Amino acid sequence: MNNHLFYLIHRFICLLCLFACTGPVYGQQVDVKERTLSNGMKLLMLERHHSPTIAGGWVVRVGSVNERPGITGIAHLFEHMMFKGTPAIGTKDAKRDAEIINEQEIVRDAMRLEESKMRLALRRGEINDLEKAENKTPRYRELEVKFNELIKNQREILVKNEFDRIYTTAGASGMNAFTSNDMTGYFITVPANKLEMWTWMESERLLRPVFREFYAERDVVFEERRMRTESTPLGKFQESLEALFWESHPYGWPVIGWPSDIPSISKAQADEFYSLYYAPQNITLVLVGDFKVEEAEGLCEKYFGRIPRGKKRIPEVVTSEVAQKVEKRMNAEAEANPQVDILWHSPAAGHPDARALKVLAAVLSGRSGRLHKSLVLDKELATTAFAQQMSRKYAGMFNVGGESKDTKTPGDVENGIYDEISRLKSELVSDRELQKVKNNFAAIAVRRTSSNFHMLLQLIQYEGVDSWKAINTEIPNILEVEAEDIQRVARKYLIKENRTVATYTRKAGVKAPDDPSLAGLSADQQAVVRRISKQIKLEKNKESLEQQLKTMEEQLGQAGEKQEGLMKIIMIKIAERLAELSK
């Protein structure tokens, strides 16, 4: 494979896996040293002297599942706010900066009183949109002018992106964060000789965070929601599907938050949320790379140990999903290719049945899986089909779907999927087929130690869902799954009463794009796919393409819902090129 194509696809996979909300890849025994600091903060350390770098990060056990109506999206908002700096980083005048923030809050309190009046007017039908300027009260407009003046004053003393610049100047790279239903993770890679700098920088933003530009950043998140969800052909429908699927569980609202909640979150609410969930006893530090455990532990205690232990107990999520009693269906007309998406309720991470469902999904998925052979190759019902078990902290979902081909309908694909599931219920998977699937899991285990950074992300994700120790037990447990286990979970969970089905047909009057696979993608996503597709078209090495396709198939189950869609498109492009080379 030409180097440019290999880089593009490799980078593409890394980015998708980076922000995946599902479980990480699996692997061999990992010799992690676990310690607990004096304030209750957990520390995980894995020495790896392959390169003079350290991948450092921390995970907060808080996600959208810990929110409540009215403040949905607040966990994700903190992903943004934690990069705003400290009294020493991010401003030219810390004293004046703090004064302006206080003045802003006084004005915002007054603005919230006016917003209450506007919401009442909305309920009465006196106005139809809170965002329209003409619907704002005269007093609100006055306060808005005053608030904007304070923003202007603050910007004059801000030092934009100083937190990032300090790191990059010191040779660090890849600073970022993610928020999922169950956790919020922060990470960066630094040179091995910058460990003390990392401990100071990260502890400072936990000990003395300054949430400057809070309301401006809140607006940024609102715009992010508009771009990723409301302006994409399938985003808004996928959000509706999850809300339909989860009846009582807080997984039912989106990680990014509801559009009415994001603009109403106050800094006071954010301060309260932070003091509760960003307490040391709810955080785990993770270090992977070129360091000595004793030195790292001492530095972490010196800097992170300064952070006072939280005074309140972290609230437990007690609302469980009610048992689904009837099949649910959602039919949508979208600016996308016709397709079907089927969800079944399944167990949480760590449950033995979740492991059996992972193996079941592997039997169905991939180019050698049953869905591809049956729906794509034999019956020619679909252009692509997939299956995955997504285990979250408190509950899970088993997801199967496919895109219909040419004159076929989503209903044809749906019935084809049910045929394959019926086979699993009536016939045991053969020893040969089961062993092939297990071999693929074992192969993933070997490759997962490719870099400090990837290992860091896996530890963060395991720790955020349950415990990092699962990284050493999940593969052995998966390898113990038997054919009878697969049949049993198929019969138990994959039943009509337990499923929610979404079918998508192309909206009347909407033409298919020149490249049908790009339907449903944003402009940025289309640009990425077009760039990689162009390189795939130039590739002449079949073996390299086949290897890359196999790698993506193995990673498919680890990507989140949106990321998975992009991976499938790239996989189709590779398969099409392989077909051309085979003629």
C-alpha positions as CSV (number, residue, x, y, z in Angstrom):
1,M,0.0,0.0,0.0
2,N,1.4,3.4,-0.8
3,N,2.6,5.3,2.2
4,H,0.2,8.2,1.9
5,L,-2.9,5.9,1.8
6,F,-1.6,3.9,4.7
7,Y,-1.1,7.0,6.7
8,L,-4.5,8.4,5.9
9,I,-6.4,5.2,6.8
10,H,-4.3,4.6,9.8
11,R,-4.9,8.1,11.1
12,F,-8.6,7.8,10.2
13,I,-8.9,4.6,12.3
14,C,-7.0,6.1,15.2
15,L,-9.2,9.2,15.3
16,L,-12.4,7.1,15.2
17,C,-11.2,4.7,18.0
18,L,-10.1,7.7,20.0
19,F,-13.6,9.1,20.4
20,A,-15.4,5.8,20.5
21,C,-18.0,5.5,23.2
22,T,-18.0,1.8,23.3
23,G,-15.5,-0.5,24.9
24,P,-11.8,-0.5,23.9
25,V,-9.9,-3.3,22.2
26,Y,-8.7,-6.2,24.1
27,G,-5.4,-7.8,24.9
28,Q,-2.7,-9.6,26.7
29,Q,-1.8,-9.3,30.4
30,V,-0.9,-5.7,31.2
31,D,1.3,-5.1,34.2
32,V,-0.3,-1.9,35.6
33,K,0.8,-0.6,39.0
34,E,-2.1,0.8,41.0
35,R,-1.8,3.3,43.8
36,T,-4.1,5.6,45.7
37,L,-3.1,9.1,46.6
38,S,-3.7,10.6,50.0
39,N,-6.8,12.4,48.8
40,G,-8.4,9.3,47.3
41,M,-7.4,9.8,43.7
42,K,-6.4,6.6,42.0
43,L,-3.2,6.3,40.0
44,L,-2.5,3.7,37.3
45,M,1.1,3.4,36.0
46,L,2.4,1.2,33.2
47,E,6.1,1.4,32.4
48,R,6.9,1.0,28.7
49,H,10.4,2.0,27.6
50,H,9.9,1.6,23.8
51,S,10.1,5.3,23.2
52,P,11.1,8.4,25.2
53,T,7.6,9.5,25.6
54,I,4.8,9.4,28.2
55,A,1.1,9.2,27.4
56,G,-0.7,10.8,30.3
57,G,-4.3,11.3,31.0
58,W,-7.1,11.1,33.5
59,V,-10.7,9.9,33.5
60,V,-13.5,11.3,35.5
61,R,-16.3,8.9,36.2
62,V,-19.0,11.3,35.0
63,G,-20.9,11.4,31.7
64,S,-24.3,12.2,30.4
65,V,-25.8,9.4,32.5
66,N,-25.1,11.5,35.6
67,E,-27.0,14.5,34.4
68,R,-30.7,15.4,34.8
69,P,-33.3,17.2,32.7
70,G,-32.5,20.8,32.6
71,I,-28.7,20.4,32.5
72,T,-28.2,17.7,29.9
73,G,-25.0,18.3,28.1
74,I,-23.2,19.7,31.1
75,A,-20.7,16.9,31.3
76,H,-19.7,17.5,27.7
77,L,-19.5,21.3,28.4
78,F,-16.8,20.6,30.9
79,E,-14.7,18.8,28.2
80,H,-14.5,22.3,26.7
81,M,-14.1,24.3,29.9
82,M,-11.2,22.4,31.3
83,F,-8.9,23.9,28.7
84,K,-9.7,27.5,29.7
85,G,-6.8,27.7,32.1
86,T,-6.0,28.7,35.6
87,P,-5.3,32.0,37.4
88,A,-1.7,31.7,36.1
89,I,-2.6,30.4,32.6
90,G,-4.9,32.0,30.1
91,T,-5.0,35.7,31.3
92,K,-2.7,38.7,31.5
93,D,-4.4,40.0,34.6
94,A,-5.9,37.3,36.9
95,K,-7.4,39.8,39.4
96,R,-9.3,41.8,36.7
97,D,-10.3,38.5,35.0
98,A,-11.9,37.3,38.2
99,E,-13.7,40.6,38.7
100,I,-15.1,40.5,35.2
101,I,-16.3,36.9,35.7
102,N,-18.2,38.0,38.9
103,E,-19.7,41.0,37.1
104,Q,-20.8,38.8,34.3
105,E,-22.6,36.5,36.7
106,I,-24.5,39.5,38.2
107,V,-25.7,40.4,34.7
108,R,-26.5,36.8,33.7
109,D,-28.7,36.4,36.9
110,A,-30.7,39.4,35.7
111,M,-30.9,38.0,32.2
112,R,-32.2,34.6,33.5
113,L,-35.1,36.4,35.1
114,E,-36.0,37.9,31.7
115,E,-35.5,34.5,30.1
116,S,-38.1,33.1,32.5
117,K,-40.6,35.7,31.2
118,M,-39.7,34.8,27.6
119,R,-40.3,31.1,28.2
120,L,-43.7,31.9,29.7
121,A,-44.5,33.9,26.6
122,L,-43.5,31.0,24.5
123,R,-45.8,28.6,26.4
124,R,-48.7,31.0,26.0
125,G,-48.0,31.3,22.2
126,E,-47.2,35.0,22.4
127,I,-43.8,34.3,20.8
128,N,-42.6,31.4,18.7
129,D,-38.8,31.4,19.1
130,L,-36.6,32.3,22.1
131,E,-33.6,33.0,19.9
132,K,-35.2,35.7,17.7
133,A,-34.1,39.2,18.7
134,E,-37.6,40.7,18.3
135,N,-38.9,38.2,20.9
136,K,-36.5,39.3,23.6
137,T,-37.7,41.7,26.3
138,P,-36.5,45.3,26.3
139,R,-34.7,44.7,29.6
140,Y,-33.0,41.6,28.2
141,R,-31.7,43.5,25.3
142,E,-30.2,46.1,27.7
143,L,-28.6,43.5,29.8
144,E,-27.3,41.8,26.6
145,V,-25.4,44.9,25.6
146,K,-23.9,45.2,29.0
147,F,-22.9,41.6,29.0
148,N,-21.3,41.9,25.6
149,E,-19.2,44.8,26.8
150,L,-17.9,42.6,29.7
151,I,-17.0,39.9,27.2
152,K,-15.1,42.5,25.2
153,N,-13.2,43.7,28.3
154,Q,-12.3,40.1,29.2
155,R,-11.0,39.4,25.7
156,E,-8.6,42.2,26.0
157,I,-6.8,40.4,28.9
158,L,-7.2,36.8,27.7
159,V,-4.3,34.8,26.4
160,K,-6.0,32.4,24.0
161,N,-5.0,28.8,24.0
162,E,-2.2,29.3,26.4
163,F,-2.7,26.0,28.0
164,D,-2.1,24.2,24.7
165,R,0.8,26.5,23.7
166,I,2.7,25.7,26.9
167,Y,2.5,22.0,26.2
168,T,3.3,22.2,22.4
169,T,6.3,24.5,23.1
170,A,7.6,21.7,25.4
171,G,7.3,19.1,22.7
172,A,3.9,17.6,23.8
173,S,1.3,16.5,21.2
174,G,-2.2,15.2,20.9
175,M,-3.9,17.1,23.7
176,N,-7.6,16.4,23.6
177,A,-10.5,15.0,25.5
178,F,-13.8,13.1,25.0
179,T,-17.1,12.8,26.7
180,S,-19.3,9.7,26.6
181,N,-22.4,8.4,28.3
182,D,-20.3,7.1,31.2
183,M,-17.1,9.1,31.5
184,T,-15.0,12.1,30.5
185,G,-11.4,11.5,29.6
186,Y,-8.4,13.9,29.1
187,F,-5.1,12.9,27.5
188,I,-1.8,14.1,26.0
189,T,1.6,12.7,25.1
190,V,4.7,14.4,26.5
191,P,8.4,13.9,26.2
192,A,9.7,11.5,29.0
193,N,11.6,14.4,30.6
194,K,8.4,16.5,31.0
195,L,6.6,14.2,33.5
196,E,6.8,16.8,36.3
197,M,5.5,19.5,33.9
198,W,2.5,17.2,33.2
199,T,1.8,16.6,36.8
200,W,1.9,20.4,37.5
201,M,-0.2,21.4,34.5
202,E,-2.9,18.8,35.0
203,S,-3.2,19.2,38.7
204,E,-3.4,23.0,38.4
205,R,-6.4,22.8,36.1
206,L,-8.1,20.5,38.6
207,L,-7.1,22.5,41.7
208,R,-7.6,26.0,40.4
209,P,-9.7,25.9,37.2
210,V,-11.0,29.2,35.8
211,F,-14.1,28.8,33.7
212,R,-13.6,32.0,31.8
213,E,-15.6,32.6,28.6
214,F,-18.2,30.2,30.1
215,Y,-21.2,31.5,28.2
216,A,-19.3,32.0,24.9
217,E,-18.1,28.4,25.2
218,R,-21.7,27.3,25.9
219,D,-22.7,28.9,22.6
220,V,-19.8,27.0,20.9
221,V,-21.2,23.7,22.2
222,F,-24.7,24.7,21.0
223,E,-23.3,25.3,17.5
224,E,-21.4,22.0,17.7
225,R,-24.7,20.3,18.4
226,R,-26.3,22.1,15.4
227,M,-23.5,21.0,13.1
228,R,-23.2,17.4,14.3
229,T,-26.8,16.5,14.9
230,E,-29.4,18.9,13.5
231,S,-27.6,19.7,10.2
232,T,-26.7,16.1,9.3
233,P,-29.2,13.9,7.4
234,L,-29.2,11.1,10.0
235,G,-28.0,12.8,13.2
236,K,-31.4,14.0,14.3
237,F,-33.0,10.7,13.6
238,Q,-30.3,8.7,15.5
239,E,-31.0,11.0,18.4
240,S,-34.7,10.2,18.2
241,L,-34.0,6.5,17.9
242,E,-32.0,6.4,21.1
243,A,-34.7,8.5,22.9
244,L,-37.3,5.9,21.7
245,F,-35.1,3.0,22.7
246,W,-34.4,4.1,26.3
247,E,-37.7,4.5,28.1
248,S,-36.6,5.3,31.6
249,H,-32.8,5.3,31.6
250,P,-30.8,8.5,31.5
251,Y,-29.0,7.1,28.4
252,G,-32.1,8.4,26.6
253,W,-30.8,11.9,26.2
254,P,-27.8,12.8,23.9
255,V,-24.3,13.3,25.3
256,I,-24.2,16.7,23.7
257,G,-27.4,17.7,25.5
258,W,-30.9,18.8,24.4
259,P,-31.1,22.1,22.5
260,S,-33.2,23.8,25.2
261,D,-30.9,22.8,28.0
262,I,-27.5,23.9,26.6
263,P,-28.3,27.6,26.5
264,S,-29.8,27.6,29.9
265,I,-27.0,26.1,31.9
266,S,-25.7,28.6,34.4
267,K,-22.1,28.9,35.7
268,A,-23.5,28.3,39.2
269,Q,-24.8,25.0,38.1
270,A,-21.5,24.2,36.4
271,D,-19.6,25.1,39.6
272,E,-21.8,22.8,41.6
273,F,-21.5,20.0,39.1
274,Y,-17.7,20.4,39.0
275,S,-17.3,20.4,42.8
276,L,-19.3,17.2,43.1
277,Y,-18.0,15.0,40.2
278,Y,-14.5,16.4,39.7
279,A,-13.5,15.4,43.2
280,P,-10.3,13.4,43.6
281,Q,-12.1,10.2,44.7
282,N,-14.0,10.2,41.4
283,I,-10.8,10.6,39.2
284,T,-8.2,8.1,38.0
285,L,-4.8,9.2,36.7
286,V,-3.2,7.1,34.0
287,L,0.4,7.1,32.9
288,V,1.9,4.9,30.2
289,G,5.4,5.2,28.9
290,D,9.0,5.9,29.7
291,F,9.2,6.6,33.5
292,K,9.9,4.9,36.8
293,V,7.0,4.0,39.0
294,E,8.5,5.4,42.2
295,E,9.3,8.7,40.7
296,A,5.9,9.0,39.0
297,E,4.1,8.1,42.2
298,G,6.0,10.8,44.1
299,L,5.3,13.5,41.6
300,C,1.6,12.7,41.5
301,E,1.3,12.8,45.2
302,K,3.2,16.0,45.4
303,Y,1.0,17.8,42.8
304,F,-2.3,16.0,42.6
305,G,-2.3,15.3,46.3
306,R,-2.8,19.0,46.9
307,I,-6.4,18.8,45.7
308,P,-8.8,18.5,48.6
309,R,-10.9,15.4,48.8
310,G,-14.6,16.0,47.8
311,K,-16.9,16.6,50.7
312,K,-20.0,14.8,49.2
313,R,-20.5,11.2,48.2
314,I,-20.8,10.8,44.4
315,P,-24.5,10.1,43.7
316,E,-25.3,6.7,42.3
317,V,-27.3,6.2,39.1
318,V,-30.3,4.4,40.4
319,T,-32.8,4.7,37.5
320,S,-32.9,1.4,35.6
321,E,-34.4,0.8,32.2
322,V,-37.8,-0.7,32.4
323,A,-38.3,-4.0,30.6
324,Q,-39.5,-3.4,27.1
325,K,-42.9,-5.0,26.5
326,V,-43.6,-4.3,22.8
327,E,-41.6,-3.9,19.6
328,K,-41.0,-0.2,18.8
329,R,-40.7,1.1,15.2
330,M,-39.6,4.4,13.7
331,N,-39.9,5.2,10.0
332,A,-38.0,8.2,8.8
333,E,-37.6,9.9,5.4
334,A,-34.0,11.2,5.2
335,E,-31.5,12.6,2.8
336,A,-29.7,9.3,2.9
337,N,-29.5,5.9,1.4
338,P,-32.3,3.5,2.4
339,Q,-31.3,1.4,5.4
340,V,-32.4,-0.3,8.6
341,D,-31.1,0.0,12.1
342,I,-32.2,-2.5,14.8
343,L,-31.5,-2.2,18.5
344,W,-32.1,-4.8,21.2
345,H,-31.6,-4.2,25.0
346,S,-28.7,-6.2,26.3
347,P,-26.6,-6.4,29.5
348,A,-24.1,-3.9,30.8
349,A,-20.3,-4.3,30.6
350,G,-19.0,-7.1,32.8
351,H,-22.1,-9.3,32.5
352,P,-21.3,-12.8,31.2
353,D,-24.0,-12.5,28.5
354,A,-22.4,-9.4,27.2
355,R,-19.3,-11.4,26.3
356,A,-21.4,-14.0,24.5
357,L,-23.2,-11.3,22.5
358,K,-19.8,-9.9,21.5
359,V,-18.9,-13.2,20.0
360,L,-22.4,-13.5,18.4
361,A,-21.8,-10.1,16.8
362,A,-18.4,-11.2,15.5
363,V,-20.1,-14.3,13.9
364,L,-22.4,-12.0,12.0
365,S,-20.0,-9.1,11.2
366,G,-17.1,-8.6,8.8
367,R,-16.5,-9.7,5.2
368,S,-16.3,-13.3,6.3
369,G,-19.3,-13.0,8.6
370,R,-22.8,-14.3,8.0
371,L,-24.5,-11.0,7.3
372,H,-22.0,-10.1,4.5
373,K,-22.1,-13.6,2.9
374,S,-25.9,-13.8,3.0
375,L,-27.3,-10.3,2.6
376,V,-24.5,-8.8,0.4
377,L,-23.1,-11.7,-1.6
378,D,-25.8,-14.4,-1.9
379,K,-29.1,-12.6,-1.8
380,E,-27.8,-9.2,-2.9
381,L,-30.2,-7.4,-0.6
382,A,-27.7,-5.0,0.9
383,T,-24.5,-3.1,0.1
384,T,-23.3,-3.4,3.6
385,A,-24.4,-5.0,6.9
386,F,-23.1,-5.0,10.5
387,A,-23.6,-6.2,14.0
388,Q,-22.2,-5.1,17.3
389,Q,-22.7,-5.4,21.1
390,M,-22.3,-2.1,22.8
391,S,-21.9,-2.5,26.5
392,R,-22.1,0.6,28.6
393,K,-21.7,0.9,32.4
394,Y,-25.3,0.5,33.4
395,A,-26.9,-1.2,30.4
396,G,-26.2,-2.3,26.8
397,M,-27.6,-2.5,23.3
398,F,-27.1,-5.1,20.6
399,N,-27.2,-3.4,17.2
400,V,-27.6,-4.9,13.7
401,G,-28.3,-3.0,10.5
402,G,-27.7,-2.7,6.8
403,E,-28.1,-0.5,3.8
404,S,-30.4,-1.8,1.0
405,K,-29.1,-2.3,-2.5
406,D,-30.6,-0.7,-5.6
407,T,-34.3,-1.7,-5.9
408,K,-34.3,-3.5,-2.6
409,T,-36.0,-2.0,0.5
410,P,-35.0,-1.6,4.1
411,G,-37.7,-4.2,4.8
412,D,-35.9,-6.7,2.6
413,V,-32.7,-6.1,4.6
414,E,-34.5,-6.3,7.9
415,N,-36.1,-9.7,7.0
416,G,-32.7,-11.0,5.8
417,I,-31.2,-10.0,9.2
418,Y,-34.0,-11.9,11.0
419,D,-33.3,-15.0,8.9
420,E,-29.7,-15.1,10.1
421,I,-30.7,-14.5,13.7
422,S,-33.2,-17.3,13.4
423,R,-30.4,-19.6,12.2
424,L,-28.4,-18.7,15.3
425,K,-31.3,-19.6,17.5
426,S,-32.0,-23.0,15.8
427,E,-28.5,-24.1,14.9
428,L,-25.3,-24.2,16.9
429,V,-22.4,-22.3,15.5
430,S,-19.8,-24.8,14.2
431,D,-16.6,-25.3,16.0
432,R,-14.6,-24.1,13.0
433,E,-16.6,-20.8,12.7
434,L,-16.4,-20.2,16.5
435,Q,-12.7,-20.8,16.5
436,K,-12.1,-18.4,13.6
437,V,-13.9,-15.7,15.5
438,K,-11.9,-16.4,18.7
439,N,-8.7,-16.3,16.7
440,N,-9.6,-12.8,15.5
441,F,-10.1,-11.6,19.1
442,A,-6.8,-13.1,20.0
443,A,-5.1,-11.3,17.1
444,I,-6.5,-8.0,18.3
445,A,-4.9,-8.7,21.7
446,V,-1.5,-8.9,20.1
447,R,-1.8,-5.6,18.2
448,R,-3.3,-3.5,21.0
449,T,0.1,-2.7,22.5
450,S,1.1,-0.7,19.4
451,S,1.8,2.6,21.2
452,N,1.7,4.2,24.6
453,F,-1.1,6.4,23.5
454,H,-3.4,3.6,22.4
455,M,-2.8,1.7,25.7
456,L,-3.6,4.9,27.6
457,L,-6.9,5.2,25.9
458,Q,-7.8,1.6,26.6
459,L,-7.0,2.0,30.3
460,I,-9.0,5.2,30.4
461,Q,-12.1,3.5,28.8
462,Y,-11.9,0.4,30.9
463,E,-11.5,2.4,34.1
464,G,-14.3,4.7,33.2
465,V,-16.8,1.9,32.7
466,D,-15.8,-0.4,35.5
467,S,-12.2,-1.1,36.3
468,W,-8.9,-1.2,34.4
469,K,-8.5,-4.8,35.5
470,A,-11.0,-5.9,32.9
471,I,-8.2,-5.3,30.3
472,N,-6.6,-8.5,31.5
473,T,-9.8,-10.6,31.9
474,E,-12.1,-9.8,29.0
475,I,-10.2,-11.7,26.3
476,P,-9.8,-14.9,28.4
477,N,-13.5,-14.7,29.2
478,I,-14.4,-14.2,25.6
479,L,-12.3,-17.2,24.6
480,E,-14.4,-19.3,27.0
481,V,-17.7,-18.6,25.2
482,E,-19.2,-21.7,23.7
483,A,-21.6,-22.3,20.9
484,E,-24.4,-23.0,23.4
485,D,-23.8,-19.6,25.0
486,I,-24.3,-17.9,21.6
487,Q,-27.5,-19.8,21.0
488,R,-28.8,-19.0,24.5
489,V,-28.2,-15.2,24.3
490,A,-29.7,-15.1,20.8
491,R,-32.9,-16.7,22.1
492,K,-32.9,-14.6,25.3
493,Y,-32.3,-11.1,24.0
494,L,-32.9,-11.0,20.2
495,I,-36.7,-11.2,20.4
496,K,-39.4,-9.1,18.9
497,E,-40.6,-7.6,22.1
498,N,-37.1,-6.4,23.0
499,R,-36.3,-4.6,19.9
500,T,-36.6,-1.1,18.4
501,V,-36.4,-0.8,14.6
502,A,-35.6,2.3,12.6
503,T,-36.1,2.3,8.8
504,Y,-34.8,5.1,6.6
505,T,-36.1,5.8,3.1
506,R,-34.9,8.6,0.8
507,K,-37.0,11.7,1.2
508,A,-39.2,12.4,-1.8
509,G,-37.6,14.9,-4.2
510,V,-34.1,14.3,-2.8
511,K,-31.7,13.0,-5.4
512,A,-29.0,10.5,-4.5
513,P,-25.6,12.1,-4.5
514,D,-23.1,11.3,-7.3
515,D,-21.5,9.0,-4.8
516,P,-24.4,7.3,-2.9
517,S,-22.1,6.3,0.0
518,L,-21.7,10.0,0.9
519,A,-25.4,10.4,1.7
520,G,-25.9,11.3,5.3
521,L,-22.4,12.8,5.8
522,S,-21.5,16.3,6.6
523,A,-19.4,18.4,4.2
524,D,-16.3,17.8,6.4
525,Q,-16.9,14.0,6.5
526,Q,-17.5,13.9,2.8
527,A,-14.2,15.7,2.2
528,V,-12.4,13.1,4.4
529,V,-14.0,10.1,2.6
530,R,-13.3,11.6,-0.9
531,R,-9.6,12.2,0.0
532,I,-9.1,8.6,1.2
533,S,-11.2,7.2,-1.7
534,K,-9.0,8.9,-4.2
535,Q,-5.9,7.3,-2.7
536,I,-7.6,3.9,-2.6
537,K,-8.4,4.2,-6.3
538,L,-4.6,4.6,-7.0
539,E,-3.6,1.5,-4.9
540,K,-2.5,-1.6,-6.9
541,N,-1.3,-3.8,-4.1
542,K,-4.2,-6.3,-3.3
543,E,-2.5,-7.8,-0.3
544,S,-2.0,-4.4,1.4
545,L,-5.6,-3.5,0.7
546,E,-6.8,-6.9,2.1
547,Q,-4.8,-6.4,5.2
548,Q,-6.1,-2.9,5.7
549,L,-9.7,-4.1,5.2
550,K,-9.2,-6.8,7.8
551,T,-7.8,-4.3,10.3
552,M,-10.8,-2.1,9.9
553,E,-13.2,-5.0,10.3
554,E,-11.5,-5.9,13.6
555,Q,-11.8,-2.2,14.8
556,L,-15.4,-1.8,13.6
557,G,-17.0,-3.0,16.8
558,Q,-15.0,-0.6,18.9
559,A,-16.2,2.6,17.2
560,G,-19.2,4.7,18.2
561,E,-22.3,4.8,16.2
562,K,-21.4,7.8,14.0
563,Q,-17.7,6.8,13.7
564,E,-18.8,3.3,12.6
565,G,-20.7,4.7,9.7
566,L,-17.6,6.4,8.3
567,M,-15.5,3.2,8.8
568,K,-18.1,1.2,6.8
569,I,-17.9,3.6,3.9
570,I,-14.1,3.4,3.7
571,M,-14.4,-0.4,4.0
572,I,-16.8,-0.4,1.0
573,K,-14.3,1.7,-1.0
574,I,-11.5,-0.8,-0.3
575,A,-13.8,-3.7,-1.2
576,E,-14.7,-2.0,-4.5
577,R,-11.1,-1.5,-5.4
578,L,-10.3,-5.1,-4.5
579,A,-13.1,-6.2,-6.9
580,E,-11.6,-4.0,-9.7
581,L,-8.1,-5.5,-9.1
582,S,-9.5,-9.0,-9.2
583,K,-11.0,-8.7,-12.7
